[in-house]
Amino acid sequence: MDRSASINSTVLDVVNFRVVFDMASPTEGTIEEQVAMLAKLQEQGLISHIG
């Protein structure tokens, strides 16, 4: 089941985006996909603020 379908709220006031990498060794990668999805949800009016 999609998590967004289980939320009974029209708009989330704040979504805090956190990325945890392995602190013992450097990790390469991009967060572009996740940030783009949050921005899309914000454009749709489902998220007021991204933190």
C-alpha positions as CSV (number, residue, x, y, z in Angstrom):
1,M,0.0,0.0,0.0
2,D,1.2,3.5,-0.9
3,R,2.0,5.4,2.3
4,S,0.5,8.6,0.9
5,A,-2.8,6.9,0.6
6,S,-3.0,6.2,4.3
7,I,-2.5,9.9,5.3
8,N,-5.9,11.4,6.3
9,S,-4.6,15.0,5.8
10,T,-5.0,17.2,2.8
11,V,-1.7,19.1,3.3
12,L,1.4,18.2,5.4
13,D,2.7,21.4,7.0
14,V,6.3,20.4,7.1
15,V,8.3,17.4,5.7
16,N,11.8,17.1,7.2
17,F,14.1,15.4,4.6
18,R,17.1,13.7,6.2
19,V,19.8,11.7,4.5
20,V,21.9,9.3,6.5
21,F,25.1,8.1,5.0
22,D,27.6,5.7,6.5
23,M,29.7,7.8,8.9
24,A,32.6,5.3,8.7
25,S,33.3,5.7,5.0
26,P,32.5,8.3,2.4
27,T,29.4,7.6,0.3
28,E,28.8,9.0,-3.1
29,G,25.4,9.4,-4.6
30,T,22.7,11.9,-5.4
31,I,19.6,13.0,-3.6
32,E,18.2,14.5,-6.7
33,E,15.3,12.0,-7.1
34,Q,14.1,12.3,-3.5
35,V,14.3,16.2,-3.6
36,A,12.5,16.3,-7.0
37,M,9.7,14.1,-5.6
38,L,9.3,16.4,-2.5
39,A,9.3,19.5,-4.8
40,K,6.6,17.8,-7.0
41,L,4.4,17.2,-4.0
42,Q,4.9,20.7,-2.8
43,E,3.9,22.0,-6.3
44,Q,0.8,19.9,-6.0
45,G,0.0,21.6,-2.7
46,L,0.4,18.4,-0.7
47,I,3.4,19.8,1.3
48,S,3.7,23.3,2.6
49,H,7.3,23.4,3.6
50,I,10.4,21.1,3.1
51,G,12.9,21.2,5.8
